[in-house]
Amino acid sequence: MEDIMNFNTYSQLRQFGILGMNRRNAEYIMRFNPRPSFPLVDDKLMTKRLAESYQIPTPTLYHVIEYHGDIAGLHEMLNDHQDFVIKPARGAGGSGILLITNHQELRFFKPNSEVMSWTDLTYHIFDILSGVYSLEGLEDRALIETFIHPDPVFASVTYYGVPDIRIIVYRGVPVMGMIRLPTKASDGKANLHRGAIGVGVDMREGVTTTAVHHSIVITHHPDTGHPLSDIPVPYWEKMLYIAARTFDMTGLGYLGTDIVIDRERGPLLLELNARPGLQIQIANRTGLLSRLELIDKAPLDIFTTPEMRVEWALKTFAPSSST
Amino acid sequence: MHAPTLPPTQLFGGFLKMKHPAVLLAAVLLLLSSALICYRIIWLKYPILPAAPEKVWQLSIDALIRGDEKETTVMMGVPYTHRRQNVAEERIRSGRLSFNILREGINQVGIWSGTLGREAETIGYRATIQVQPQRPFQTKPPGLPPYPANIGESEQRLAKRLVKKWDTLPPAERLQKIVAAVIGIWGTPPPIDQDLRSWSGFRERHSQLEAFLLLLRTADLPARVVEGLQLVESVTTKTLVWIEVWVGQEWDSLQPETGEIYQKSVPLLPLTIGGLPAVRIINGELSEVRWTLNRQITNQWQMHFERIMRSNRWLDRWSLFRLPEVFQGTFRILILVPIGALMICILRNMVGFPTFGIFMPVLMALAFRNTGLLYGLGIFASVVLLGYGARHWINKLRLLLVPRLSVILTLVIIFFTVFALIGNKVGLRELMAVGLLPFVILTMTIERFFIIIEEAGVREGLRTAAGSAAVAAITHKILHFEPLQLTFFVYPELLFAVAAVQVLLGRYTGYRLSEFIRFRKLWRTS
C-alpha cells in the first residue's frame, strides 16, 4: 500500500508510458473507434464473415444456432466432427465458450475430462441464445466451430486449451503483442482475468520475453514448470500483417486482435476486441502510451499499406525503445 | 459484407478532440451556478451558508391594556429583517383592536388601535428572530445628530472645552476618554476647576445618559439611544437602554449607568433606536408589559420557508419552497442524488472501486432512507445471500434467462414479505419498511453476484459487494446530511456546479488510484 502514498508513483507511471483505463477510453477508444463499427467486432459471426471477404483465415464454422429449432442441425454436425467449440457470437471475455474434445452416444467430454449430457449441452446453448453471456443481455446466436489444434510450439507451456496471440493495433500499426497461455486455473481459456498467463513478445525478434500471471510477474509456467521466455513465435510477421489488416477491415483505430496458430492452417483470426485490456503492458513490461505517441508523431504517408505499417513497427518497437 | 472505406484523412485524424468544449461547458455551468447564487445572496439577501449554526430566538411581547372612552393606540417597537437579523413567523394578537405595522425612521412599530371602553384587552406580538451578529449592521458612517433639546448653549460650550484636548485621537480612544470622564477620571492635564464645577452642576441637573450624549456629540462621535433587550433566555418587564456609538466601522454599545462597553459576544436585540420608547400608549393604561425571549432550536427549513413565501421576487416565486410540503420532502433527497452520482464517478474513474452496476449503490442509499443504514445494509446483505443460495439451486433447474430472473424477483418479494411479517411480530418498524427497497435492483444484484462468483471467484464477488456497500453507505450519509440538503434546496442552481464537476471528471484521462497498484510491478522488477 505504500505505493499509493508515494507521490512519485504518478510520474513513474507516466515515465514508463503506461496507458491508464481513463485515457484508453477517452483518448483512444472514444476518439478512434466509431460506434457504428462496434457490431463488426462485438459479433464474432460478423467478424468472421468480414475477415473472409479480406482473405484473412479464421477457424472453420460448422454450424450456427439462431433459434431453438436449429438444434436439430447439431445432430447432423456431430456425425462429421468429434471435437468442436461452442461459443456465443456476442460473448465477452471468453464467457460461455464450451470446448468439447470428444463425444460418444450423446455424452460430451470436456478437456478436463468432465462429462456433459445432451441436456447439459442444449441447456448451455439455450443460455447462449437467451443472452446470458452476451454483452448487453441481448438475444444471441451460438457458433459451433472447429476445435483448434494448436501449433506445438507452446505445448510445453500450455496446460491444456489453446494459446492465442493478442496484438494491439493502433491506427493500423501493430503496437504490442502478447501470447496468452491457458492454465489449469483458467480452465483452458486464454483470458487473463480467468487466470491465463500473458507473455510479452519482442516486437522485432518475435521471441517471448517476460510473463504475468494474476498480475504477478513469473518466469515459468505454474502447471508445466517450463520457462516462458525466449520461445520464438512462429508466423510472427504474418500475424502482425493480419493484425494490421484488421484496421482496414473494421475502420477501428484502437483494436485488440486475437489470433490462434493452427497446427495445419497456421495463424487464424479468432476475434477482435474494440476495448482491449491493459494487462499487456505488464506482460511486456512496457507502456503502451509511449508507443501510441510515437505513431501519432510519425508522418501519415508512411502508413498507407499494411505492409508499410508492419515494417515500420518492426523497425521502431524494440522492447527497450520506449523506456 | 465489405469494409467501410473511409477517406485517409478520417482514418488517421480520428475524431475531433473534445477536451476544450468540455472544459468550456463546465465553465459555463459553473458560471451559471455562481451567477444565480450571487444573485440570491446579493439581491435577495439570502444567507451565504443557509446551514450555518445560527442563533434563533423566539420573542414574545405581551401586554394588558385598559382603554377609556376615546380611541386607544399602543405603539411597540418590533424587530424587523435587516442585515443582522432575520425575522420570521410573526404572529399578532390584537383582540378587538386593529393592528398595523409602520416604519418610523429606522424603527418598525407595531400599532394596535381601537376603542376599548373600560374593559381590559390582552395584546401580543410573537416572532422568530435569527441573529447573525457577525455581520455589520451598516457600513456607511451616520451623520451627527443635533444636540439634545434640553442642552443650553453655555453647556455646549462647556462640553467643547472639556473634550477639546481629545480631538486628535481616533474615535475608539475618544470614546474611552469620554467614558472615563463621565465616571470622573479626567486624566492629565485635568480641566480647570471652574469647568469641573460647572460640569458637576450639569451632572446634578441631568442624567448620566444625557451627560454621555452631550460629550459624545461634542466630540463628534455619532451616538444614539437604543431601547431593547439582551439576548438571553429571560422574561422581563423592563427593557434595557443603551447608547450606540459609531467608532468608525461599527456601532459600539455603551451601558449608560456603568460606562461599560458591551462585548461583541453579548448580543443585544434593539427594539427602537433613536430615543423612541419601546412601548407607548395614547389614551389608555398599560399594565403588565412582558418581553419573553426563548432560545429556539428551530427548524432551519421553517425560517427559509417563511421568508421565501413572503417574497415576490422572481427567483423566490420559483423556489422549491413553493412546492406543496408533501413533495418538498422528496426533493430534499432527490436534489442530492446527483452528488451521489458524482461520488460514484470519483470512486470508479479516479479510485477504481468495483461496484455492482453503475448507480446501484445510489438506489440502495435511497432505499436506506426508510430502514436506516444498519438495517438497510443488513436486509440487503441477507436478501442477496438468501437469493444467492436460491440462485445456486435454481441453476440446476436449467431455467432460461427471463423466467429465471422472474423467479428470483418473486423470491425477493417473498423475502420482503417474510421480513415485514417478522418485523410486525417483534415490533421492528425497520423490517416492515423493506417493501420500499428497490427489488428490481436486488434481483439484478443477485444475478450479477452469482455470475461474478462463477466467473471470477468468491473473492472478487465479495470485493464487489463490499465496494457497493461502502459506496451505498457513503452516499446514504451524504443524502441525509441535513445542512447539505438545505443548501441545495435553497440554492438548487448548485446542481449546475455538480454537473460541471461531472463534465470535468468525464475528461479526466489520468491514472486511477488502483492502477498505481496494478502497474507497480513494472518498476519493482525491472
Interface residues (C-beta under 8 A of the other chain):
Chain A: M1 D3 I4 T9 Y10 Q12 L13 F16 I18 G20 M21 N22 R23 A26 E27 M30 R31 F32 P34 S37 M46 R49 L50 S53 Y54 S95 T119 Y123 F126 D127 S130 G131 V132 G137 R171 G172 H193 R194 V212 S215 I216 V217 D248 M249 T250 G251 G253 L278 Q281 I282 R285 G287 L300 F303 T304
Chain B: M1 H2 A3 P4 L6 P8 L11 F12 G14 F15 K17 N349 G352 R398 L400 L401 V402 E455 A456 G506 R507 Y508 T509 G510 Y511 R512 L513 E515 F516 I517 R518 F519 R520 K521 L522 W523 T525 S526
